């Protein structure tokens, strides 16, 4: 797998599948396989389920089914017996498990990066959101969410948003730092712009200050901050 950044976490981490405990680790490893977030690799000694080799490989990894009395997660585990760093560890596909816990709290999407921070600050700066010359929202009481490596996000009270231009969407996304977001599309000048606005109605504890507030993709709209048009940010959603 080439050069890897590997760190031992002090958190107790448990994974469940089919109503059964798959692993219970007190010294899990955080492994940065990609630059954006880490994955958990758990000591093989912490595994409570059966790991059944499939005879397949994925890259340098040996693929295993995860077998519990409650069912089988096909191809959901990888081991790296030829890796000096990883040979005594197993990586469970995060989405293949039914539940992950850090200590006694659930985590979602992927492990949280200990070097990533989310700050939500109240502000009196005037924010106006426009699209094709039409104002979608305007507020002097935004909450600005600053998340490491991502552009600031401006969350606005729903009373400051033009709901006559918004249409509910079925889209939902999850964030390990904020929780589950639901979306609206915007209809402007007869054109529908899909999933332009999101809201966290019940965010995770560290992001409670954005609960029930609307946020626009500033990559896709015009953002005026204190009357000045801002340059569109560059991000994975640009």
HELIX and SHEET records of a PDB file:
HELIX    1   1 UNK A   44  UNK A   46  5                                   3    
HELIX    2   2 UNK A   94  UNK A   96  5                                   3    
HELIX    3   3 UNK A  158  UNK A  160  5                                   3    
HELIX    4   4 UNK A  163  UNK A  165  5                                   3    
HELIX    5   5 UNK A  205  UNK A  210  5                                   6    
SHEET    1   A 7 UNK A   5  UNK A   8  0                                        
SHEET    2   A 7 UNK A  29  UNK A  32 -1                                        
SHEET    3   A 7 UNK A  39  UNK A  43 -1                                        
SHEET    4   A 7 UNK A  89  UNK A  92 -1                                        
SHEET    5   A 7 UNK A  71  UNK A  79 -1                                        
SHEET    6   A 7 UNK A  61  UNK A  68 -1                                        
SHEET    7   A 7 UNK A  50  UNK A  58 -1                                        
SHEET    1   B 4 UNK A  20  UNK A  25  0                                        
SHEET    2   B 4 UNK A  13  UNK A  17 -1                                        
SHEET    3   B 4 UNK A  99  UNK A 102 -1                                        
SHEET    4   B 4 UNK A 105  UNK A 106 -1                                        
SHEET    1   C 7 UNK A 118  UNK A 122  0                                        
SHEET    2   C 7 UNK A 143  UNK A 147 -1                                        
SHEET    3   C 7 UNK A 153  UNK A 157 -1                                        
SHEET    4   C 7 UNK A 213  UNK A 216 -1                                        
SHEET    5   C 7 UNK A 191  UNK A 199 -1                                        
SHEET    6   C 7 UNK A 179  UNK A 188 -1                                        
SHEET    7   C 7 UNK A 166  UNK A 175 -1                                        
SHEET    1   D 4 UNK A 134  UNK A 139  0                                        
SHEET    2   D 4 UNK A 127  UNK A 131 -1                                        
SHEET    3   D 4 UNK A 222  UNK A 225 -1                                        
SHEET    4   D 4 UNK A 228  UNK A 229 -1                                        
END                                                                             
